[in-house]
Amino acid sequence: MDLLNTLVDKGLRRELPTREEALAVLATSDDDVLDVVAAAGKVRRHWFGRRVKLNYLVNLKSGLCPEDCSYCSQRLGSKADILKYTWLKPDEASEAAAAGLAGGAKRVCLVASGRGPTDRDVDRVSQTIKAIKEQNEDVEVCACLGLLSDGQAERLRAAGADAYNHNLNTSEGTYGDITTTHTYADRVDTVQKAHAAGLSACSGLIAGMGETDEDLVDVVFSLRELDPDSVPVNFLIPFEGTPLAKEWNLTPQRCLRILAMVRFVCPDVEVRIAGGREVHLRTMQPLALHLANSIFLGDYLTSEGQAGKADLEMIADAGFEVEGADQITLPEHRATAGGGCGSHAEAGCGSHADAGCGSHEGGGCGSHAGGGVCGTAGVPAATGEPAVKGEARTDLVAVRRRGAGTDLAPNA
């Protein structure tokens, strides 16, 4: 397929695909999905080999969020029967993180529901970061606390945070359809604050909320402009008790095409399969490792994930290896430059100064314009309609009842 050959060549050169090419990936048929995976897999292996980075979530404060993000089980008015608790103490959070690190995780993601942290909250998280790093000197720590105020990113960096996560989630044009209590511009502002403070940018999206192919391409091109070091791809977990509980729009093949499109647009970036992989990819998860080089180990914020042991077995059986603490995740040109996806002029994308981050990751942290170039002749047109809805698998949506905030051992 000429399209895939073109995209592989561009991915190996870090050249931005056209919007039409990105749309064409999403428009490929299920019959072609293995060809799409094989092509994007060449790009993934070129930049990341067969390494898989493991990340581990710790939900520092669960539920009772004042924001109204429709996808989130912790949102204002949510009737989802999730765990609700206030801030974990630093030693409790450190103990929770230790389970993931023992399982092979090299990054701990500290998440708290809410619009954004108070200065006292930043103090709490700073103490937690120090507690974790005292026990595990080489661990990476990423914070996801919502919208940041001036100076807060700098304080987190001084406390030892390595990254900040803040997702764009969906396209700017449809953002108001999923959230009304803050804006897309608010998210971009936090992304910029985090990057300006020297934190590694982590920002991604949520697929499966009823968006069109154009929406998905818009948000991924916007992420490319923002230049994050890592892009988490969440697949909506339709929690009962939330406005999107009936949105079962994804099939395993659709998820693979989305991941492939992200890899082609951001070829040398850490692409992470985040919340919802077990629900929507199901037995096709091993194929997704040929597209993404990073996953979460064990449970998510408010939902249960695949058993940690099963994650490790899946990685090994698929012919991949867990990335060690002594290995650098990003390719040398990005690791040394401190830039994100396409930060160099020849990569054909946006300004390094605009990089940033954000999160949903299977339950949501409370606070969590696309670029383009000329079309290419011969690329099939996308329909602009949402994917054919997949079968509802509510049996795969399990609320987390273990780990952080409980007396039960975590899944790691």
N, C-alpha and C positions, 0 to 999 in steps of 0.2 A: 504494500500500500504506500503510494507516494507520500501521503500525508505523514505517516509514521516515520518514514525514512527522513523526511525533512525535519520533523520534530526531534529525532535523535541527534541529527547533525547540529541543530541549534542548541540542544541541551548540552552537548559536549563542548560547545563554544560559549556557553552562558549567554546565548542570544535570545532575546524575548520573542516568543511566538506572536503571531498576529492574533487579534481577538477572534477572527474567523477560524483560525486553526484551533484555538482553544475550544471554541464552540463545537467544532467538528469532532473533537475527541469525545465530548459528551453525547454527540449525536450518533456515534458508532453503534452498531447492532450488537446484541448479545453473542451472535455468531463470531464477531471479531474481537471479543473481549480478551481472549488469550493473546492475540496479536498485539493489542494495546498494552497489556501488562508486560509482554516481552520487550516491547520497544522502550517503555518508560523504565523497565528494569535495567536496561543498558545504561541509561543516564544515572540511575541510582547507584549502580555498582561502580561506575566511573568515578564518582565523587566520594562514595562512602564504603566501597567494597561490600563485604557481607556482614558488616557490623550492625548490631541493633542496640541502640541506647535505651536503657530502662530508667523510667521516672516513677516516682512514688508520691501520691497525693496524701496530704494531711489536712483534714477539714478542721481548722482552728475554732470556728464558730459557726454553728449550723442552724439554718432556718431564720424565720422572723425578719426577713429583709423588707425594707420599705420600698424597693423598686418593683416595677410591675412587668418585668421581662417575661413574655408569654411562655417561653420554653422552659422556665426554671421552676423546679420543685420547691425552692426556698422563697419564691416571690411573694409580694404582698397579695393576700387573699388566697394563697395556695391551700387546697384541701388535701394535698398529698400527705400521706401518713409517714412522714420522714422523721428522723432523729432531730430534736431541737435542743441545743445547749449553748451556753455562753462560752467565753474564751477559755480554751485549755491553758493550763499553767505551762510555763516553759519546760519543766521536767516531764510533764505528761506528753507534750508535743514531741519532745526529744525521744521519749520512749516509743511513741507511735512511729516516728521516722526510722528508728533503729530496725524495725521489722522489715521495712522495705529495703534498707541498705543491706541487711543480712541476706536478702533474696537476690542481690545483684544490682540494685538501683544505684546510679551514680548522681542522680539529681533528686532532691526533695522539693516538692511544690507545696508551699504553705498558703492555704486559701481561707478566706473569711467572708461570710455573707455580709451584705450591707452596701450602702451607696458608696462609701469611701471611708478611710480610717480617720479617726481623730488623732491629734498628736499623742494622746495617751495610748491609743491603739498602736501607733508606730513604735512607741516605747516597748509595749508588750511584745510585739513581733521582733523587735531588735534583740530583746533578751532571749527570745526563743531561738533566733538565728545563732546567737553566741553559744547557747546551750548545745545546740546540734553540732556546731563546728568544734566545740571543745571535745566532743566524743568522737567526731569523724572529721579530721582535719582536711581531707581532700574532697569532701562532698560539695556538690554544687547546690546552692539554695536559691529557689525562685519564689518570689512573693506574688500573690494575687489578692489584692485587698480592695479593689474598686478604683474609683476616681481619686486621683492624687491631687492634693493641694501643693502650693509652692513650697519647696524645701523638703517635702517628705521623701521624695525619691533619693535625694542626697543623704538623708539620714539613714535610710535603709542600706544604701551603698556603704556608708561608713560603718554600719553594724555588721557588714560582711555578706550582704545579699549579692548574688552574682547576676540575677536576672529579675525581670518583672513581666508578668503575664497579664495582658489585657486584650481580649479579642475584639475584632470588628464585628464578628458574627454573621452579618449579612450585608447586602449592598446598601449604599447610602440612600438610594432611591426608595427602598422598602423598609428602611430601619424603623420609621415611625409606625409601621404596621405591627411590630413585635414589642416595642417599648415606647412609653410616653413620658416616663419620669426623668429621662435624660436623653441626650441627643447623640447622634453619630459624631458630631463635632466634639462633644465632651470626651468621647473615647479616643479620638485622634489626639486631643490635647494631652491626655494622660500618657498615651504612647510617646509623644514627643518629650514630655517631662522625664519619663523613665530613661529614654535614650540619652537625653542631654546630661543626665546625672552619671552616665557611664555604665548603666546597667545593660546587660544583654537583652535585646528585644525579643519578646515571644508574643506573637499575635496570630490568631487564626480565625476560623469560621465554624458555623454550625450548618450542616446540610440536612435537608429533610423537613424543612418548615413550610413547604409548599411553594418554595421559590422557583423561578424559571432558570433555564440554562444561562440566560443573560445575567441574572442576578448573581449566580455562582461565579461567572467569569468576571463580572464587575468587582466583586469583593476580592477575588484572588489577584486581579491586576492592581487593585488598591493596596493590597498587602505587599505586592512586589514594589510599589512606589515607596511604601513606608519602610521597606528594607529590614525586616526582622531577621534574626539569626535562626529562629525556629518558628514553624507554622503548624500548630495543632489543628487537626481536622476532626471535629466532633460530628457524630451522626445523632440527630435528635433522639433522645429517649422520651417517648410519649408517656409521661407520668399521668396516671389517673389523678384528677383534682387540679389539673392545669389546663389553660385554654387550648393547648395543642395536643391534648390527650388522644384525639382521633386522627392525628396526622401520621399515617403510616405510608409514606411516599417512596420509601427506599427498597431496592432489591440488592442482593449482594453484587450483582453485575453493575448496577448504578453506582454503588459505593466505590468499586474498583475504578470505574471511569473517572469519578471525581478525584480520587487520589492520583490517578495518572495525569489528569489535567494540572493539578497542583504541582506535581513533580516537573512537568514540562515547563511551566511558567516560572517556577523557582527551583531550578535544577540542582544548585549547590547549597541548598538550605536544609536544615534538619526538619524534615516533614514527619510529624508525629501523628500516629493514629490514636485518637483520644476517646472521649466518652461515646458509648454506643456501638463499639465495634462488635461486641459479642451479640448484641441484639440484631444488628442488620447485616454484618458480614457472615456471621455464624461459622459454618464449616469452611468458608472461603477465606478465613483470616490468614492462613499461611501464604496465600497468593498476594495478600496486601503487603507482606514483608518485602516483596520484590519492588514495591513502590515507595514505601515509607521506611525510614531508617531509625525510627524511634517509637516506642509505645509506653503506655502506663502499665505498671505491674500491679496486679491485684485489683482492689476495689476503687471506686470513684468517690465523689463527695457524698452523695446520698443514695447511690445505687451500688449493688454488688457487681463485681467483675468476675471474669474467669479466674479460677484458682491459680495462684501464683506458680505452683508447680507445673500446672498445665501450660502456662505461658512459656516457661523455660523449656519444657519438652517440645512445644510447638516450634520455637526458634531453632532448637537443635535438629529436629526432624526435617525442617525445611531447608537445612543446609546453611544456616546462619550462625553467628556467634555473638554472645553478649559482649558489648563494648566494655573494656576495663577502665578502671579509674585513672590509669596512667595513659590512656589513649585520648587524643584530642578529637572531638567530634567533628568539627568543621574542617573543610579543606584548608590547606595552608594559606592560600591567598586571602581567605576570609578570616581565619583565626589570627593572622598577623596584622591584618588591616583593621580588625574590629568592626567590620562592616556587616551588612545583611545581604539579603537576596538581591543581587544585581547592583551593588553599590558602586561598581566601577563603570566608567563611561562606556567601555566597550560592551558592557552587558546590556545596554539598551534600556535602563530603567531609572527609577527616581533617585532623589537626593539622599545621600547617607545621613544628612542632618535630620531627616524626617523619620528616622526609624522609631519603632516602638513595640508595645505588647498588650495582653488581655486574657479572660478565661470563662469557660462554661464547664468543661471537663466532666460531663456526666451528672450534673446536678446544679451547677451554676454558682459563681461568685457574684455577689449582688451588683457589681457595677460594670460589674464587669466594666476623591473621585478617580474612579478607575482609569488607568492609562490605556492607551491603545495605539495601534499603528495601522497602516493601510491594509486592506484585504488582499487575499491571494486568489487568483483565478483557479477554478476547479475544486475549491473546497466546498463540501456539501453544506447546505444551509441548515441551521438549527430551527426547531419549531417554535422555540420560545415558550413552550408549555411545560408544566411540571412533569416529572417522570410518571409512568403508569404506576399506580399505587401498589405497593407490595402487600402481602398478607399480614394482618395484624398479629403480632406475636407477643401479646401481653404476658404470656407465661414466662418470657425471658426478661421481664422487667422486675427485678427484685430489689426492694428497698434495703439499704444497708442497715444491719442491726449489730454489727461487730466493729472492732477497731476503735478509732478515735471517738471519744464521747460515750463509750460503753465499758463494761467490765470484761468483755469477751476479747479473745485474741484476734488480731487483725488477719486479713487474708493477704499473705505475702510469702 
